[in-house]
Amino acid sequence: MPYVVKPGVIGVAIRPRIDGDQRSLEELLYDATQAVLADAGITIDDVDGIVVASNDQYDGRAISIMMASGSVGGVDRDILSTPSAGEHAFVLGALRVACGQYRTQLVLSWSPTEASSIPEAQRLAADPYFHRRLPLDEMASHALQASALMAQVPGLDGMAEAVLRKNRENGRRAYPELVETPAADAKPTRWPLPAGSTVAPVTGVVALLLAGEDFVRERGHADTAWIAGMGWTTEPAFLGDRDLAEAPALREAARQAYAEAGIEEPLVSVQVAEISDATPFQELMAYEALGLAGREEWPVASEDGRFGAEGKLPVNLSGGVTCLNPVYCTGLIRIAEVANQVRGRAGPHQKPGVRRGLAQASSGMAMQYQTVVVLDRAQEGAAA
């Protein structure tokens, strides 16, 4: 879609795992806000508006944003909250800048673990007539999805194992002090997901600062990650209405983002990608829906290194969700990781020479919500 103002990311703060109980949630949000302001080199007075994404059930309190507002600078400042997913806060913040009514937006999401049972919160969000009676949480829906895919693709276990091995190696390189190796005696949590193929939820916070082109020009932000294209879609909530072995919403979200960014061949048009991989099977599905590798290519693509750290298109240099899983904000972290790669600020897992990156964020039951974002260094993303 045409933007009145071109939005870009000028600041990022990623806290993919926070251990201990020495700081309250309000303090963690304040720390993340201060970190992203420092990264962008601005103050809270430069922020026109704020968009946050939080889940009352995960936080264990009603209208969570009311308690968090002071920590993120929301007092006497325009602030919105979305309860659907962290990546949706990014889209909303970007559109607020793009419409020309705001010069800057702070986007922030968090996912605590100490207040609520995450599976129980997810069960409450499920369809009240059929799904809630199962009971069904997101991991159970991911397992159903893996089962449906296994029925169609022979040898899928081995491909998923290769994807998982790649991501765990990347994660230990990116966040060596945070990523743990699953115990050798780990047991499957949901059949047919292999033991150790997922990780337990952790507490995490992520924040980004968005700004329009005039603000960037005035402040001289040379390392801005510009939004070249975005797409977002959803599938039905009732799993019985869906083919779980397919990802039509992701295909459509990718089509929207690619068209906006002028991308015809994504495999050669981007230098890095971050994919939401709550399970390694979901990463394989994303390869196909994003136009990176059809399922007939999965056996070779999962083993030949093309998506590895030194490959043609590194995927999940951060390690992805199968390494660190702050459930509610993992999608926004994927966008933040790509923004840092484009800005040259990804730290130990930085890929040299990244000009354009692809972020895919999914959330909900069996990847119900899909968001695709293309970020690049050029203000007007060059057609590819």
C-alpha positions as a printed NumPy array, in Angstrom:
array([[  0.   ,   0.   ,   0.   ],
       [  1.228,   3.564,  -0.55 ],
       [  2.477,   5.244,   2.617],
       [  2.111,   8.952,   3.29 ],
       [  5.321,   8.67 ,   5.309],
       [  7.923,   5.935,   5.037],
       [  8.373,   4.264,   8.467],
       [ 11.631,   2.75 ,   9.698],
       [ 13.096,   1.117,  12.8  ],
       [ 15.628,   3.332,  14.594],
       [ 15.985,   1.464,  17.875],
       [ 15.771,  -2.123,  19.166],
       [ 15.978,  -3.773,  22.581],
       [ 15.638,  -7.558,  22.817],
       [ 15.489,  -9.447,  26.104],
       [ 14.616, -12.985,  24.92 ],
       [ 15.057, -14.586,  28.336],
       [ 14.968, -13.017,  31.794],
       [ 15.599, -15.295,  34.767],
       [ 15.015, -14.686,  38.437],
       [ 12.457, -12.728,  40.406],
       [ 14.543,  -9.777,  41.554],
       [ 12.681,  -7.269,  39.37 ],
       [  8.965,  -6.744,  38.926],
       [  7.325,  -6.79 ,  35.508],
       [  6.992,  -2.997,  35.674],
       [ 10.745,  -2.711,  36.257],
       [ 11.497,  -5.039,  33.334],
       [  9.333,  -2.924,  31.04 ],
       [ 11.015,   0.25 ,  32.249],
       [ 14.449,  -1.284,  31.599],
       [ 13.467,  -2.284,  28.054],
       [ 12.048,   1.159,  27.349],
       [ 15.205,   2.872,  28.524],
       [ 17.332,   0.449,  26.504],
       [ 15.488,   1.064,  23.245],
       [ 15.568,   4.843,  23.781],
       [ 19.317,   4.64 ,  24.338],
       [ 19.771,   2.492,  21.231],
       [ 17.888,   5.067,  19.159],
       [ 19.689,   7.985,  20.805],
       [ 16.483,   9.8  ,  21.762],
       [ 14.491,  10.515,  24.918],
       [ 10.926,   9.702,  25.879],
       [ 10.009,  13.307,  25.043],
       [ 10.702,  12.454,  21.394],
       [  8.1  ,   9.678,  21.405],
       [  4.7  ,  10.726,  20.039],
       [  2.812,   7.522,  20.789],
       [  3.095,   3.996,  22.136],
       [  1.647,   0.658,  21.049],
       [  1.985,  -2.314,  23.362],
       [  0.923,  -5.947,  23.097],
       [  0.161,  -7.888,  26.238],
       [ -2.066, -10.685,  27.491],
       [ -4.03 , -10.216,  30.704],
       [ -4.145, -13.956,  31.379],
       [ -0.372, -14.358,  30.976],
       [  0.218, -11.334,  33.201],
       [ -2.272, -12.573,  35.779],
       [ -4.185,  -9.299,  36.095],
       [ -6.998,  -7.419,  34.407],
       [ -6.255,  -4.694,  31.847],
       [ -2.509,  -5.25 ,  32.155],
       [ -1.597,  -2.134,  30.199],
       [ -2.975,   0.09 ,  32.973],
       [ -0.247,  -1.089,  35.345],
       [  2.402,  -1.032,  32.631],
       [  1.613,   2.421,  31.26 ],
       [  3.852,   4.323,  33.634],
       [  6.824,   2.032,  33.015],
       [  6.749,   2.515,  29.246],
       [  6.169,   6.273,  29.339],
       [  2.454,   6.172,  28.635],
       [  1.348,   8.749,  31.219],
       [  0.05 ,  11.855,  29.4  ],
       [  1.045,  10.244,  26.098],
       [ -1.036,   8.538,  23.408],
       [ -0.948,   4.781,  24.09 ],
       [ -2.78 ,   1.832,  22.529],
       [ -2.841,  -1.851,  23.462],
       [ -3.485,  -4.915,  21.337],
       [ -4.175,  -8.279,  22.984],
       [ -3.71 , -10.453,  19.879],
       [  0.07 , -10.722,  19.333],
       [  3.298,  -8.739,  19.638],
       [  3.784,  -8.525,  15.873],
       [  0.388,  -6.865,  15.509],
       [  1.611,  -4.033,  17.724],
       [  4.44 ,  -3.51 ,  15.229],
       [  2.028,  -3.331,  12.29 ],
       [ -0.195,  -0.889,  14.154],
       [  2.754,   1.298,  15.173],
       [  4.11 ,   1.295,  11.623],
       [  0.747,   2.309,  10.182],
       [  0.428,   5.131,  12.701],
       [  3.726,   6.56 ,  11.465],
       [  2.918,   5.802,   7.821],
       [ -0.347,   7.761,   7.93 ],
       [  1.574,  10.915,   8.806],
       [ -0.132,  11.643,  12.128],
       [  2.846,  10.533,  14.246],
       [  6.562,  11.039,  13.763],
       [  7.607,   8.322,  16.202],
       [  6.129,   5.25 ,  17.886],
       [  7.4  ,   3.035,  20.688],
       [  6.33 ,  -0.594,  20.174],
       [  6.724,  -2.982,  23.078],
       [  5.583,  -6.478,  24.04 ],
       [  6.274,  -8.855,  26.91 ],
       [  5.569, -12.402,  28.038],
       [  5.927, -13.313,  31.728],
       [  5.791, -16.834,  33.14 ],
       [  5.407, -16.457,  36.887],
       [  1.819, -15.221,  37.167],
       [ -0.292, -17.69 ,  35.188],
       [ -0.419, -21.145,  33.672],
       [  0.249, -20.409,  30.009],
       [ -1.456, -23.59 ,  28.749],
       [ -4.536, -22.76 ,  30.82 ],
       [ -4.605, -19.195,  29.468],
       [ -4.419, -20.574,  25.94 ],
       [ -7.227, -23.036,  26.64 ],
       [ -9.443, -20.159,  27.743],
       [ -8.755, -18.477,  24.401],
       [ -9.833, -21.567,  22.458],
       [-13.227, -22.117,  20.916],
       [-15.604, -22.444,  23.91 ],
       [-17.871, -25.118,  22.403],
       [-15.461, -27.683,  20.971],
       [-11.778, -26.91 ,  21.493],
       [-11.954, -25.881,  25.118],
       [-13.448, -29.225,  26.029],
       [-10.391, -31.132,  24.721],
       [ -8.58 , -29.174,  26.45 ],
       [ -6.394, -27.568,  23.8  ],
       [ -3.406, -25.235,  24.171],
       [ -1.118, -23.893,  21.453],
       [  1.459, -26.673,  21.797],
       [ -1.259, -29.285,  21.369],
       [ -2.423, -27.525,  18.196],
       [  1.177, -27.437,  16.933],
       [  1.382, -31.186,  17.533],
       [ -1.824, -31.742,  15.554],
       [ -0.298, -29.681,  12.768],
       [  2.887, -31.771,  12.798],
       [  0.807, -34.941,  12.664],
       [ -1.127, -33.699,   9.631],
       [  2.098, -32.76 ,   7.874],
       [  3.755, -36.096,   8.676],
       [  0.878, -37.873,   6.988],
       [  1.732, -36.085,   3.731],
       [  5.544, -35.891,   3.785],
       [  7.527, -39.124,   4.248],
       [ 10.696, -38.825,   6.33 ],
       [  9.637, -35.537,   7.89 ],
       [ 11.176, -36.429,  11.259],
       [ 14.69 , -36.345,   9.818],
       [ 14.134, -33.   ,   8.101],
       [ 12.77 , -31.459,  11.291],
       [ 15.744, -32.807,  13.23 ],
       [ 18.149, -31.106,  10.792],
       [ 16.275, -27.8  ,  11.109],
       [ 16.35 , -28.066,  14.889],
       [ 20.074, -28.834,  14.911],
       [ 20.753, -25.748,  12.757],
       [ 18.747, -23.472,  15.022],
       [ 20.26 , -24.796,  18.24 ],
       [ 23.762, -24.166,  16.856],
       [ 22.736, -20.641,  15.879],
       [ 21.149, -20.027,  19.271],
       [ 24.237, -21.084,  21.206],
       [ 26.267, -18.666,  19.088],
       [ 23.815, -15.774,  19.381],
       [ 22.875, -16.093,  23.055],
       [ 25.392, -18.495,  24.64 ],
       [ 24.48 , -17.474,  28.176],
       [ 20.742, -17.977,  27.604],
       [ 20.262, -20.998,  25.332],
       [ 20.3  , -24.348,  27.091],
       [ 20.672, -27.83 ,  25.624],
       [ 17.61 , -29.968,  26.417],
       [ 18.27 , -32.778,  28.864],
       [ 19.226, -36.104,  27.345],
       [ 16.316, -37.77 ,  29.123],
       [ 13.764, -35.186,  27.944],
       [ 10.352, -36.655,  27.231],
       [  7.914, -35.649,  24.481],
       [  5.465, -32.997,  25.643],
       [  2.911, -33.503,  22.87 ],
       [  2.778, -36.441,  20.477],
       [  4.152, -36.626,  17.777],
       [  6.607, -33.807,  18.531],
       [ 10.012, -35.414,  19.251],
       [ 11.491, -35.059,  22.73 ],
       [ 13.553, -31.884,  23.03 ],
       [ 12.151, -30.322,  19.86 ],
       [ 10.519, -27.501,  21.815],
       [ 11.554, -25.486,  24.859],
       [  9.642, -24.337,  27.908],
       [  8.237, -20.791,  27.93 ],
       [ 10.489, -18.106,  29.414],
       [  9.991, -14.497,  30.448],
       [ 10.964, -12.024,  27.737],
       [ 10.555,  -8.396,  26.65 ],
       [ 11.151,  -6.697,  23.295],
       [ 10.884,  -3.057,  22.245],
       [ 11.335,  -1.164,  18.975],
       [ 11.272,   2.505,  18.055],
       [  9.717,   3.506,  14.732],
       [ 10.147,   6.87 ,  13.06 ],
       [  9.153,   8.602,   9.859],
       [ 11.578,   9.791,   7.199],
       [ 11.517,  13.448,   8.283],
       [ 12.441,  12.543,  11.856],
       [ 15.199,  10.233,  10.641],
       [ 16.589,  12.917,   8.374],
       [ 16.548,  15.545,  11.129],
       [ 18.272,  13.281,  13.651],
       [ 20.716,  11.74 ,  11.184],
       [ 19.902,   8.064,  11.868],
       [ 22.21 ,   6.368,   9.382],
       [ 21.399,   2.836,  10.544],
       [ 17.635,   2.813,  10.029],
       [ 15.879,  -0.397,   8.953],
       [ 13.156,   0.827,   6.594],
       [  9.889,  -1.04 ,   6.169],
       [  9.813,  -2.094,   2.521],
       [  6.727,  -4.273,   2.765],
       [  4.227,  -5.741,   5.237],
       [  1.446,  -8.298,   5.067],
       [ -0.799,  -9.797,   7.745],
       [ -3.62 , -12.327,   7.61 ],
       [ -5.452, -14.86 ,   9.746],
       [ -7.062, -18.283,   9.444],
       [-10.269, -19.562,  11.089],
       [-10.062, -20.216,  14.807],
       [-11.863, -23.553,  14.499],
       [ -9.199, -26.11 ,  13.561],
       [-11.804, -28.303,  11.862],
       [-12.209, -25.646,   9.173],
       [ -8.518, -25.749,   8.262],
       [ -6.06 , -28.013,   6.464],
       [ -3.329, -28.012,   9.104],
       [ -0.745, -29.276,   6.616],
       [ -1.054, -26.035,   4.63 ],
       [ -0.42 , -22.379,   5.482],
       [ -2.662, -20.302,   3.187],
       [ -2.637, -17.28 ,   5.501],
       [  1.146, -17.171,   5.387],
       [  1.142, -17.436,   1.607],
       [ -1.175, -14.431,   1.414],
       [  0.766, -12.395,   3.98 ],
       [  3.96 , -13.09 ,   2.021],
       [  2.271, -12.11 ,  -1.239],
       [  1.223,  -8.778,   0.257],
       [  4.661,  -8.022,   1.694],
       [  6.547,  -9.1  ,  -1.437],
       [  4.311,  -7.055,  -3.729],
       [  4.818,  -3.979,  -1.593],
       [  8.588,  -4.501,  -1.475],
       [  8.859,  -5.326,  -5.177],
       [ 10.172,  -8.827,  -4.499],
       [  9.694, -11.521,  -7.137],
       [ 12.344, -14.034,  -6.042],
       [ 12.641, -13.953,  -2.239],
       [ 15.431, -16.531,  -2.084],
       [ 17.783, -14.178,  -3.921],
       [ 16.283, -10.881,  -2.763],
       [ 16.961, -11.056,   0.976],
       [ 20.171, -11.837,   2.85 ],
       [ 18.725, -13.051,   6.14 ],
       [ 15.413, -14.351,   7.484],
       [ 13.818, -14.935,  10.872],
       [ 10.994, -17.478,  11.036],
       [  8.63 , -18.271,  13.895],
       [  9.426, -21.902,  14.632],
       [  7.493, -22.958,  17.701],
       [  8.308, -26.383,  16.249],
       [ 10.843, -27.238,  13.531],
       [  7.926, -28.481,  11.42 ],
       [  6.579, -24.939,  11.304],
       [  9.867, -23.657,   9.911],
       [  9.627, -26.186,   7.081],
       [  6.064, -25.071,   6.36 ],
       [  7.24 , -21.457,   6.305],
       [  9.947, -22.31 ,   3.746],
       [  7.199, -23.359,   1.358],
       [  4.692, -20.587,   2.046],
       [  7.378, -17.891,   1.849],
       [  8.597, -19.199,  -1.505],
       [ 11.998, -20.296,  -0.199],
       [ 11.737, -24.074,  -0.705],
       [  8.813, -26.271,  -1.742],
       [  8.199, -29.435,   0.242],
       [  9.733, -31.498,  -2.554],
       [ 12.969, -29.625,  -1.774],
       [ 12.815, -30.069,   2.013],
       [ 14.938, -33.256,   2.186],
       [ 17.861, -31.534,   0.465],
       [ 17.274, -28.002,   1.786],
       [ 17.292, -29.176,   5.392],
       [ 20.695, -30.817,   4.983],
       [ 22.691, -28.877,   2.356],
       [ 23.302, -25.773,   4.468],
       [ 21.507, -23.249,   2.27 ],
       [ 19.601, -21.953,   5.296],
       [ 22.521, -22.358,   7.695],
       [ 24.682, -19.603,   9.161],
       [ 27.048, -19.7  ,   6.184],
       [ 24.426, -20.57 ,   3.612],
       [ 22.806, -18.666,   0.776],
       [ 20.004, -17.439,   3.036],
       [ 20.679, -17.829,   6.769],
       [ 17.441, -18.521,   8.638],
       [ 17.105, -17.89 ,  12.371],
       [ 20.631, -16.733,  13.128],
       [ 19.198, -15.86 ,  16.545],
       [ 18.284, -19.498,  17.139],
       [ 14.57 , -18.867,  16.806],
       [ 11.705, -19.955,  19.025],
       [ 12.984, -23.511,  19.48 ],
       [ 15.866, -21.989,  21.471],
       [ 14.174, -19.169,  23.394],
       [ 10.402, -18.987,  23.701],
       [  8.856, -15.98 ,  25.472],
       [  5.548, -17.109,  23.991],
       [  3.59 , -13.91 ,  23.578],
       [  6.357, -11.756,  22.098],
       [  8.29 , -14.264,  19.951],
       [  6.793, -12.853,  16.741],
       [  7.881,  -9.312,  17.533],
       [ 11.34 , -10.627,  18.409],
       [ 11.637, -12.087,  14.903],
       [ 11.01 ,  -8.603,  13.455],
       [ 13.412,  -7.018,  15.939],
       [ 16.15 ,  -9.527,  15.071],
       [ 15.842,  -8.741,  11.358],
       [ 15.842,  -5.014,  12.085],
       [ 19.101,  -5.421,  13.979],
       [ 20.619,  -7.439,  11.129],
       [ 19.721,  -4.714,   8.624],
       [ 21.056,  -2.035,  10.994],
       [ 24.279,  -3.973,  11.541],
       [ 23.614,  -4.279,  15.277],
       [ 22.913,  -7.978,  15.786],
       [ 26.065,  -8.59 ,  17.808],
       [ 27.703, -12.043,  17.72 ],
       [ 25.226, -13.39 ,  15.179],
       [ 25.476, -10.449,  12.758],
       [ 25.728, -11.464,   9.105],
       [ 28.012,  -9.073,   7.191],
       [ 26.535,  -6.971,   4.415],
       [ 22.833,  -7.423,   5.114],
       [ 20.873,  -5.013,   2.935],
       [ 17.448,  -6.598,   3.189],
       [ 15.865,  -9.029,   5.63 ],
       [ 12.663, -11.031,   5.923],
       [ 10.724, -11.574,   9.151],
       [  7.821, -14.019,   9.526],
       [  5.797, -13.975,  12.723],
       [  3.072, -16.473,  13.543],
       [  0.985, -16.92 ,  16.651],
       [ -2.177, -18.58 ,  17.863],
       [ -3.406, -22.132,  17.389],
       [ -1.397, -23.921,  14.668],
       [ -0.055, -20.653,  13.215],
       [ -3.479, -19.013,  13.012],
       [ -2.132, -15.438,  12.753],
       [  0.529, -14.639,  10.156],
       [  2.599, -11.494,   9.638],
       [  5.413, -10.927,   7.139],
       [  7.684,  -7.877,   7.199],
       [ 10.468,  -6.941,   4.777],
       [ 13.065,  -4.496,   6.107],
       [ 15.904,  -2.919,   4.155],
       [ 18.558,  -0.231,   4.351],
       [ 17.274,   1.722,   1.332],
       [ 14.461,   4.171,   2.079],
       [ 12.674,   3.081,  -1.061],
       [ 13.149,  -0.675,  -1.26 ],
       [ 14.654,  -1.456,  -4.645],
       [ 12.693,  -3.913,  -6.749],
       [ 14.185,  -7.388,  -6.905]])
